[in-house]
């Protein structure tokens, strides 16, 4: 078989495969969270999020905003050395991030099976 024929078959298969992949993944909210940090943050973002009394008081101090909390839950780093500690039916996760004013913060979030609770906000 000539090279031109082999190349034509290759292109035909590549185009058909591309359409199949596009059809499978189009319209779906597909995420590839293979790393533990991404899995934990995605799990916390997809649950109903609540604030403890202590976290609500800190938010009232106006040095941090809920936008900073959401950004930290999107782009933060989970400290697995100090996280994954059982508390009742949930687990505590320590998440490091920054505010919009570039102030480093640490969030202490309790991950329950049905909800996530922001327990504490610590300014570094």
KOLDRENVO-308763 format. One line per 10 residues: their letters; for each residue z, y, x of C-alpha. Coordinates in pm, whole numbers, m for minus. Layout:
BEGIN
a> Z,Y,X  ... $
//
This chain:
BEGIN
xxxxxxxxxx> 0,0,0  m89,339,134  169,602,216  34,830,m60  95,562,m324  446,487,m196  528,858,m191  396,899,m548  616,611,m670  914,761,m487 $
xxxxxxxxxx> 861,1102,m650  814,944,m993  1142,754,m958  1322,1060,m823  1208,1275,m1115  1299,1012,m1374  1639,958,m1213  1703,1333,m1207  1634,1354,m1580  1872,1065,m1650 $
xxxxxxxxxx> 2151,1223,m1443  2092,1563,m1607  2103,1404,m1953  2427,1222,m1880  2616,1519,m1734  2477,1807,m1942  2708,1946,m2205  3010,1758,m2083  3315,1915,m1930  3294,1691,m1624 $
xxxxxxxxxx> 3531,1748,m1333  3548,1564,m1004  3916,1579,m920  3937,1323,m645  4212,1486,m439  4580,1483,m544  4612,1864,m534  4322,1910,m777  4448,1635,m1008  4797,1783,m1038 $
xxxxxxxxxx> 4672,2138,m1097  4416,2018,m1353  4684,1819,m1536  4915,2123,m1549  4636,2353,m1672  4528,2119,m1952  4872,2081,m2110  5052,2331,m2333  5226,2567,m2091  5576,2701,m2162 $
xxxxxxxxxx> 5811,2938,m1975  6182,2880,m1919  6436,3159,m1975  6464,3220,m1601  6085,3245,m1560  6062,3481,m1860  6322,3711,m1704  6130,3717,m1377  5807,3796,m1563  5986,4089,m1729 $
xxxxxxxxxx> 6057,4237,m1383  5685,4334,m1369  5624,4236,m1004  5431,3930,m1125  5201,3878,m1420  5076,3579,m1619  4737,3628,m1452  4906,3553,m1118  5053,3236,m1270  4711,3123,m1397 $
xxxxxxxxxx> 4545,3199,m1063  4813,3001,m880  4763,2707,m1117  4388,2731,m1048  4379,2791,m671  4733,2710,m548  4851,2440,m313  5095,2173,m427  5374,2102,m178  5395,1725,m214 $
xxxxxxxxxx> 5681,1695,36  5913,1878,m204  5741,1776,m529  5718,1471,m752  6094,1465,m810  6200,1307,m1138  6388,1531,m1382  6458,1359,m1710  6122,1248,m1845  5926,1490,m1624 $
xxxxxxxxxx> 5850,1563,m1260  5896,1884,m1062  5599,2023,m872  5624,2306,m618  5306,2515,m610  5239,2784,m350  5006,3072,m430  4954,3448,m417  4968,3736,m662  4687,3985,m711 $
xxxxxxxxxx> 4881,4216,m476  4865,3942,m207  5238,3864,m234  5310,3496,m164  5488,3315,m446  5620,2968,m517  5612,2823,m868  5845,2545,m973  5679,2364,m1263  5820,2068,m1456 $
xxxxxxxxxx> 5544,1837,m1573  5642,1648,m1888  5409,1395,m2051  5330,1632,m2339  5379,1981,m2185  5431,2178,m1863  5724,2418,m1820  5738,2695,m1559  6097,2666,m1443  6121,2924,m1164 $
xxxx> 5917,3182,m972  6020,3254,m613  5895,3546,m405  5839,3445,m44 $
//
